[in-house]
């Protein structure tokens, strides 16, 4: 057996195992997501019942032999007019109100169009591998 043939066989073995592992990860992930979805739905139903009990008796805390139920208010702030929000942030120098994260696809497109990066920004690049399984019948 030639050296090239040995390397080709070894590479095919690696690709075969890679595809098997990748597919197994997909299967387990799908199974997990299905199970967890049902549990999250049931948890939300139980939470709604507990909130209703708290509301009906006017309690923010109920102690049971099993555990304590605590009801609280969760606030979530959302911008419904981003132009106004950006103006507010700039006018008030309130940049701390924004999260420090870039939209990767938009930044990639901007860089491709302009070949410019703002001061204080760099690009991290790394090689990745994608394996496409040969389609059956081909």
N, C-alpha and C positions, 0 to 999 in steps of 0.2 A: 504494500500500500504506500503510495507516495505521500510526501510531507504535506502537499497541498490538499490531498484527499483527506488526510487525518484532520487538518485544520478545518476543512469544510464540514466534516462530520461533527467535529466538536462544536462548531458554530451552529450547526443545525440543532444539536442537542440543547444548546443554550437557548436558542430561539424557541424551541418546543417547550422547554420548561418555563420560559418567560411567559409564553401565551397561556400555559396551564395555570400558573400562579396568578396572572392577571385575571383570568376568567373566574378562578376560585374566589378571588377578592371581590369581584363583581357579584357573584352568587351570594356570598356571605353578607355583603353590604345590602343587597336587595332583601334578603331574609331579615336582617336586623332592622332595616327601615320599616318593613311591614309590621314586625312585632312591636317596635317602639311607637309606631303611629297609633296602633290600637291602645297601647298603654297611655299615651299622652291624651288621647280622646277621653278615655275613662277617667283619667286624673282631672281633666277639665270639667267633666260632669260632676265629679265629687266636689271639686272646688266651688262650682256654682251652687251646689246644695249647701255647703258650709257657709258661703257668703249670704245665702238666703236666710239661713238660721240666724246668723249674726244680725242681719238687717231686721228680721222680724221681731227679735227681742231687744234690739237696740244695743247690742254688745260689741265691743271691739276686741274682747278677749274672753274666751270660755275655756275653763280648765276641766279636763276629763281625767279619768283614771289612766287612759292610754296616752294622752298628750294634750297640749294646749293649742287652741285655735286662736290665731291673732289676725285681726282684720286691720288693714292699713290702706292708705291712699298712695298709689304710684303715679307720679307725674311723668309724662313724656312730652317733650317739646318738639314741635314739628314746624318747619317753614312751609307755608302754602304759597308764598310769593318770594322766590329766591332773589330776584332783582332787588326788591325792597330789603331783604335780609342782608345781602351783600353791601348795599348802601349803608344800612344801619351799622354793620360791623366796621366798615371803613370810617364812617363819621364819628363813631365812638371809640375807635382804636380798640375794638373788642374782638380781636382775632382769636383770643382764647376760647371764644364760643364755638369755634369750628374745630373739627377733628383734623389731625395732621395725617392726611392720606391722599395719595394721588390716584386718579382714575387711570389705570394702567393702559387700557386700550386707547383712550383719548390722548394720553401723553405720548404713546408710541406713534400715533397718527400725526400729532403736532410735530414731533421730532423728525419724522419721515418727510413732512412737508417743508420744514424750515431748516433742518439740520442745526438748530439752536437749542441749547439747554440753558435754563435760568441759572444764575450764580447760586452756588450752594447745592447743585443737583449733580448727580452722576448716574451712570447707567451700569447696572450689574448684568453681565451676560454669562451664561454657562451653557455648555452643550447638554442636550437632553437626547434621549433615545425614545423612539416610538416604534413599536413592532406591529405590523399589520399581518394578520393571519392570511394565508393563501385561501382564497375562496374555493369551496368544494366545487368540483366540476371544471376547474381551470388548470 
